[in-house]
Amino acid sequence: MKFYCTKDAFVMGANTVYRAVSSKSTLPILQGIRLKTTSEQLQLTATDLEISIQCQIPAQIIEPGEVVVPAKIFFEIVRKLPDTSIYIELKDDQLNISYYNSRMVLRILEKEEFPKLPDLQDSQGFTIPVQLLQNMIKQTVFACSTEEKRQVFTGVLIQIENEIISMVSTDTHRLAYKTAEFPNKKNISFSGIVPGKALTEIYRLLNEEDDIVYIQFKQSQISFQFGAIHFLSRLIEGQFPNYKQVIPKTCETKIYLDAETFMESVERASIILRNSGLGVNIIHLRCIDTMLYLEQNADIGRVSEQIEIESEGNEVSISINSKYLMDVLKVVDEKIVFELSGANNAGIIRALNDPNYLYLVLPVRTT
């Protein structure tokens, strides 16, 4: 293997695939990055067996080949290389990295042990605009559970029917639901649970310069291709709960308010809560006529905020985990409506400018 590559291209490729390098596995090969030449490009690949990322970068190929290098040290070396053309040569089972009149030598791993990635040839696929996918991930993935024992709740259910795509996530305490129309030219139908970790990484990698994402799926695997990146992930097995059953059809109170103003008040209240040592972030809300009161008491202090609002229906009081409020207020724009039906029933937050999004949050029962 012999090729030339620029530092910028190397850094971009290494940065991209390093997200898939395993940090916990006892298999040394999963802590490696595979370098493989194609006709006029260099392909970098990393996997932790849950997700796999490939990235193609431009290179001047002199002699084709394939090698697996230790990811951490390779990543650190690449970032510190000078801004010049880098010459790479595999010689005597060592990787020589040359620049100017200098050289570094890096040991390699057994390439035969590097896992084969799933074959998605002959699989079904469809395209979706990048901006749409970014927005849908942003508004749902944060509501996934982080408890690995409950696998179906650690992912986002993606469903496609006719020209409607939907994404749903829940950790059993709150639920985020987003739908959108998209050009389903092949009339594809799909239903699968994609790990939240995978979608979070995809969101970070998506570039607005890319127009579309090509998504393929086959059995227990799904892949996302955009720009120079090919991202593969397993699908989570199991039955996602019937989320439509838990979404209230009516409400007794509607509170109209500005998302940013509400966010700032909740954040201030959370300062007291975070430093109280109670280990919980429960905030009490009371809606009376045109005022919303946010209140909390703790040994370290207390907080009482008032926000002018518009409301419809009954006066209401409810206690909610402040983190659950802040998470959704970060991903909605401008005006929202908060729909409530008493202290012990789920509340719904909707964005007034987006009828295709809702967020359900369960109350905290307090004495």
C-alpha positions as CSV (number, residue, x, y, z in Angstrom):
1,M,0.0,0.0,0.0
2,K,1.3,3.4,-1.0
3,F,-0.6,6.7,-1.4
4,Y,-0.5,10.5,-0.9
5,C,-3.2,12.3,1.0
6,T,-3.6,15.9,2.4
7,K,-3.8,16.5,6.1
8,D,-7.2,18.1,5.9
9,A,-8.7,15.0,4.2
10,F,-7.1,12.7,6.7
11,V,-8.4,14.7,9.6
12,M,-11.9,14.8,8.2
13,G,-11.9,11.0,7.6
14,A,-10.4,10.1,11.0
15,N,-12.8,12.5,12.8
16,T,-15.8,10.9,11.1
17,V,-15.1,7.2,11.7
18,Y,-13.5,7.6,15.2
19,R,-17.1,8.0,16.5
20,A,-17.7,4.3,15.8
21,V,-14.5,3.0,17.5
22,S,-15.3,0.8,20.4
23,S,-14.3,2.1,23.8
24,K,-15.5,-0.9,25.9
25,S,-14.9,-4.0,23.8
26,T,-12.3,-6.5,24.9
27,L,-11.6,-7.3,21.2
28,P,-8.5,-5.3,20.2
29,I,-9.5,-5.2,16.6
30,L,-12.5,-3.1,17.4
31,Q,-10.2,-0.4,18.7
32,G,-8.8,-0.1,15.2
33,I,-9.5,1.9,12.0
34,R,-9.3,0.1,8.6
35,L,-7.6,2.0,5.8
36,K,-8.4,0.6,2.3
37,T,-7.7,2.1,-1.1
38,T,-10.1,2.2,-3.9
39,S,-9.4,3.5,-7.4
40,E,-8.9,7.2,-6.5
41,Q,-9.9,7.3,-2.9
42,L,-9.0,6.1,0.6
43,Q,-11.8,4.4,2.6
44,L,-11.6,4.7,6.4
45,T,-13.8,2.3,8.4
46,A,-14.5,1.8,12.1
47,T,-17.1,-0.3,13.9
48,D,-18.1,-1.4,17.4
49,L,-20.5,-4.0,16.0
50,E,-23.5,-1.9,16.9
51,I,-22.7,1.0,14.5
52,S,-20.2,1.1,11.6
53,I,-19.0,4.3,9.8
54,Q,-17.2,4.5,6.5
55,C,-15.8,7.6,5.0
56,Q,-14.2,8.1,1.6
57,I,-11.5,10.8,1.2
58,P,-9.5,11.8,-1.9
59,A,-6.1,10.3,-2.2
60,Q,-3.4,9.7,-4.9
61,I,-3.1,6.0,-5.0
62,I,0.2,4.6,-6.0
63,E,-0.1,1.0,-4.8
64,P,-3.4,-0.4,-3.5
65,G,-3.7,-2.2,-0.2
66,E,-5.5,-2.5,3.1
67,V,-4.3,-2.1,6.7
68,V,-5.8,-1.8,10.2
69,V,-4.2,0.7,12.6
70,P,-4.8,1.4,16.3
71,A,-7.5,4.1,16.3
72,K,-6.5,6.3,19.3
73,I,-2.9,6.8,18.4
74,F,-3.6,7.1,14.7
75,F,-6.3,9.7,15.4
76,E,-3.9,11.7,17.6
77,I,-1.1,11.5,15.0
78,V,-3.3,12.7,12.1
79,R,-4.5,15.7,14.1
80,K,-0.9,16.8,14.8
81,L,0.5,16.3,11.3
82,P,1.7,19.4,9.5
83,D,-0.4,21.0,6.8
84,T,1.2,19.3,3.8
85,S,0.9,16.3,1.6
86,I,1.3,13.1,3.6
87,Y,2.9,10.0,2.1
88,I,1.7,6.6,3.5
89,E,3.5,3.3,2.9
90,L,2.9,-0.1,4.3
91,K,6.3,-1.8,4.6
92,D,7.5,-4.8,6.7
93,D,4.2,-4.9,8.6
94,Q,4.5,-1.3,9.7
95,L,2.8,1.8,8.5
96,N,5.2,4.6,7.5
97,I,3.8,8.1,7.7
98,S,6.1,10.6,5.9
99,Y,5.9,14.4,5.7
100,Y,8.6,16.9,4.7
101,N,11.9,15.2,5.8
102,S,10.3,13.4,8.8
103,R,8.7,10.1,9.3
104,M,6.6,8.2,11.9
105,V,6.2,4.5,12.1
106,L,3.1,2.8,13.4
107,R,2.4,-0.8,14.3
108,I,-0.6,-2.4,12.6
109,L,-3.3,-4.8,13.7
110,E,-4.4,-8.1,12.0
111,K,-6.6,-7.0,9.1
112,E,-8.1,-10.4,8.7
113,E,-9.7,-10.0,12.2
114,F,-11.5,-6.8,11.2
115,P,-15.3,-7.6,11.0
116,K,-17.1,-7.7,7.7
117,L,-19.8,-5.1,7.5
118,P,-23.4,-6.2,6.7
119,D,-24.2,-6.6,3.0
120,L,-27.2,-4.4,2.1
121,Q,-27.2,-5.2,-1.6
122,D,-30.7,-5.9,-3.0
123,S,-32.2,-4.1,0.0
124,Q,-35.0,-1.6,-0.1
125,G,-34.2,2.1,0.0
126,F,-35.5,5.6,-0.1
127,T,-34.2,9.2,0.0
128,I,-35.1,12.0,2.4
129,P,-34.0,15.6,2.5
130,V,-31.1,16.3,4.9
131,Q,-32.8,19.2,6.6
132,L,-35.9,17.2,7.3
133,L,-34.0,14.3,8.8
134,Q,-31.9,16.6,11.0
135,N,-35.0,18.3,12.3
136,M,-36.9,15.0,13.0
137,I,-33.9,13.6,14.9
138,K,-33.4,16.8,16.9
139,Q,-37.0,16.8,18.0
140,T,-37.2,13.1,19.1
141,V,-33.9,11.5,20.0
142,F,-33.5,13.3,23.3
143,A,-36.5,11.4,24.7
144,C,-34.9,8.0,24.4
145,S,-34.0,6.0,27.5
146,T,-30.4,5.5,28.5
147,E,-31.1,2.3,30.5
148,E,-29.7,-0.5,28.4
149,K,-31.9,-3.1,30.1
150,R,-34.9,-1.7,28.3
151,Q,-33.7,-1.9,24.7
152,V,-36.8,-0.8,22.8
153,F,-36.9,2.5,24.8
154,T,-33.2,3.3,23.9
155,G,-34.2,3.8,20.2
156,V,-36.4,5.8,18.0
157,L,-39.3,4.1,16.1
158,I,-39.2,5.2,12.5
159,Q,-42.2,4.4,10.4
160,I,-43.0,5.1,6.7
161,E,-46.5,4.7,5.3
162,N,-47.4,6.2,1.9
163,E,-45.8,9.7,1.9
164,I,-45.7,10.1,5.7
165,I,-42.6,9.4,7.8
166,S,-42.9,9.5,11.6
167,M,-40.4,9.2,14.4
168,V,-41.3,8.4,18.0
169,S,-39.2,8.0,21.2
170,T,-40.1,7.5,24.8
171,D,-38.3,6.6,28.1
172,T,-41.8,5.9,29.7
173,H,-41.7,9.3,31.5
174,R,-42.1,11.4,28.3
175,L,-42.7,10.9,24.6
176,A,-41.6,12.9,21.5
177,Y,-43.6,12.4,18.3
178,K,-42.8,14.0,14.9
179,T,-44.4,13.3,11.5
180,A,-43.7,14.8,8.1
181,E,-44.5,14.4,4.4
182,F,-41.7,13.4,2.1
183,P,-41.5,12.2,-1.6
184,N,-41.9,8.4,-1.2
185,K,-41.5,7.8,-4.9
186,K,-41.0,4.0,-4.5
187,N,-44.0,3.7,-2.2
188,I,-41.7,2.1,0.5
189,S,-43.2,0.8,3.8
190,F,-40.9,0.6,6.8
191,S,-41.1,0.2,10.6
192,G,-38.0,-0.2,12.7
193,I,-36.4,0.9,15.9
194,V,-33.1,2.7,15.3
195,P,-30.7,3.1,18.4
196,G,-30.7,6.6,19.8
197,K,-26.9,6.5,19.9
198,A,-26.8,5.9,16.1
199,L,-29.2,8.8,15.3
200,T,-27.3,11.1,17.6
201,E,-24.1,10.4,15.7
202,I,-25.9,10.8,12.3
203,Y,-27.2,14.2,13.4
204,R,-23.7,15.3,14.3
205,L,-22.3,14.1,10.9
206,L,-25.1,15.5,8.7
207,N,-23.9,18.4,6.6
208,E,-26.3,21.0,5.2
209,E,-24.2,21.0,2.1
210,D,-25.5,17.6,1.3
211,D,-29.1,17.7,-0.1
212,I,-30.4,14.2,0.6
213,V,-29.8,11.1,2.6
214,Y,-30.2,7.7,1.0
215,I,-31.5,5.2,3.6
216,Q,-31.5,1.4,3.0
217,F,-32.8,-1.4,5.3
218,K,-32.6,-5.1,5.2
219,Q,-33.7,-7.5,8.0
220,S,-32.0,-6.2,11.2
221,Q,-29.8,-3.5,9.6
222,I,-30.2,0.0,8.3
223,S,-27.8,2.3,6.6
224,F,-27.6,6.1,5.9
225,Q,-25.5,7.4,3.0
226,F,-24.8,11.1,2.6
227,G,-21.9,12.9,1.0
228,A,-18.7,10.8,1.6
229,I,-20.2,9.0,4.6
230,H,-21.8,5.6,4.8
231,F,-23.3,4.9,8.3
232,L,-24.6,1.5,9.2
233,S,-26.5,0.5,12.4
234,R,-28.3,-2.5,13.7
235,L,-32.1,-2.3,14.4
236,I,-33.3,-2.9,17.9
237,E,-35.4,-6.1,18.2
238,G,-38.6,-6.0,20.2
239,Q,-42.1,-4.5,20.2
240,F,-42.4,-0.7,20.6
241,P,-45.3,0.3,22.8
242,N,-48.6,1.5,21.4
243,Y,-47.7,5.2,21.7
244,K,-51.0,6.5,20.1
245,Q,-52.9,4.9,23.0
246,V,-51.3,7.2,25.6
247,I,-51.7,10.5,23.8
248,P,-54.7,12.4,25.2
249,K,-57.4,13.3,22.7
250,T,-58.7,16.3,24.8
251,C,-57.5,18.7,27.5
252,E,-59.1,20.9,30.2
253,T,-56.5,23.8,30.0
254,K,-54.5,25.4,27.2
255,I,-51.6,27.7,28.1
256,Y,-50.1,29.8,25.3
257,L,-46.6,31.1,26.0
258,D,-43.2,32.0,24.5
259,A,-40.8,29.0,24.5
260,E,-37.7,31.1,25.2
261,T,-39.3,33.0,28.1
262,F,-40.5,29.7,29.6
263,M,-37.1,28.1,29.1
264,E,-35.3,31.0,30.9
265,S,-37.7,30.7,33.9
266,V,-37.3,27.0,34.2
267,E,-33.5,27.3,33.9
268,R,-33.4,29.8,36.8
269,A,-35.6,27.6,38.9
270,S,-33.3,24.6,38.2
271,I,-30.3,26.4,39.6
272,I,-31.9,26.1,43.1
273,L,-32.9,22.5,42.4
274,R,-29.5,21.4,41.1
275,N,-27.7,22.7,44.2
276,S,-30.3,21.5,46.7
277,G,-28.7,18.0,47.1
278,L,-32.2,16.4,46.7
279,G,-31.2,14.6,43.5
280,V,-34.5,15.6,41.9
281,N,-35.5,18.5,39.7
282,I,-39.2,18.9,40.3
283,I,-40.8,22.2,39.5
284,H,-44.3,23.2,40.5
285,L,-46.5,25.0,37.9
286,R,-49.7,26.9,38.6
287,C,-51.9,28.5,36.0
288,I,-54.3,31.2,37.2
289,D,-56.0,33.3,34.6
290,T,-53.2,35.2,32.7
291,M,-50.3,34.1,34.9
292,L,-48.2,31.0,35.1
293,Y,-46.3,30.6,38.4
294,L,-43.2,28.4,38.7
295,E,-42.3,27.6,42.3
296,Q,-39.9,25.4,44.2
297,N,-38.6,25.2,47.8
298,A,-35.4,23.6,49.0
299,D,-33.1,23.9,52.0
300,I,-30.7,26.0,50.0
301,G,-33.4,28.5,49.0
302,R,-36.6,28.9,47.1
303,V,-37.7,30.3,43.8
304,S,-41.0,31.9,42.5
305,E,-41.3,33.0,38.9
306,Q,-44.2,34.5,37.1
307,I,-44.9,34.5,33.4
308,E,-47.7,36.4,31.6
309,I,-49.6,34.0,29.4
310,E,-52.8,33.5,27.5
311,S,-54.9,30.6,28.7
312,E,-58.1,28.7,28.0
313,G,-60.1,26.5,30.4
314,N,-59.6,25.6,34.0
315,E,-57.0,26.8,36.5
316,V,-54.5,24.0,37.0
317,S,-51.5,23.0,39.1
318,I,-48.9,20.3,38.2
319,S,-45.5,19.2,39.2
320,I,-43.0,18.2,36.5
321,N,-39.3,17.2,36.2
322,S,-37.7,20.4,35.0
323,K,-35.2,18.6,32.8
324,Y,-38.0,17.2,30.8
325,L,-39.3,20.7,30.2
326,M,-35.9,22.1,29.3
327,D,-35.2,19.3,26.8
328,V,-38.2,20.0,24.7
329,L,-37.9,23.8,25.0
330,K,-34.5,23.6,23.3
331,V,-36.0,22.0,20.2
332,V,-39.2,24.0,19.6
333,D,-39.4,27.5,18.2
334,E,-41.2,30.6,19.4
335,K,-44.8,30.1,20.6
336,I,-46.0,26.9,22.2
337,V,-49.2,25.6,23.7
338,F,-49.1,23.6,26.9
339,E,-52.2,21.3,27.2
340,L,-53.1,20.1,30.7
341,S,-55.9,18.1,32.3
342,G,-55.2,18.2,36.1
343,A,-52.3,17.4,38.4
344,N,-52.2,13.7,37.7
345,N,-52.6,13.5,33.9
346,A,-50.0,13.8,31.2
347,G,-49.4,17.2,29.7
348,I,-48.8,17.9,26.0
349,I,-46.5,20.6,24.5
350,R,-47.1,21.5,20.9
351,A,-45.3,24.1,18.7
352,L,-47.8,26.5,17.3
353,N,-46.0,26.7,14.0
354,D,-45.6,22.9,13.7
355,P,-48.8,20.9,13.9
356,N,-46.9,17.7,13.2
357,Y,-44.9,17.7,16.4
358,L,-46.0,16.9,20.0
359,Y,-44.3,16.2,23.3
360,L,-46.0,14.3,26.1
361,V,-44.7,14.5,29.7
362,L,-46.0,12.7,32.8
363,P,-46.4,14.7,36.0
364,V,-44.6,13.9,39.2
365,R,-47.0,13.0,42.0
366,T,-46.1,15.0,45.2
367,T,-47.6,15.1,48.6
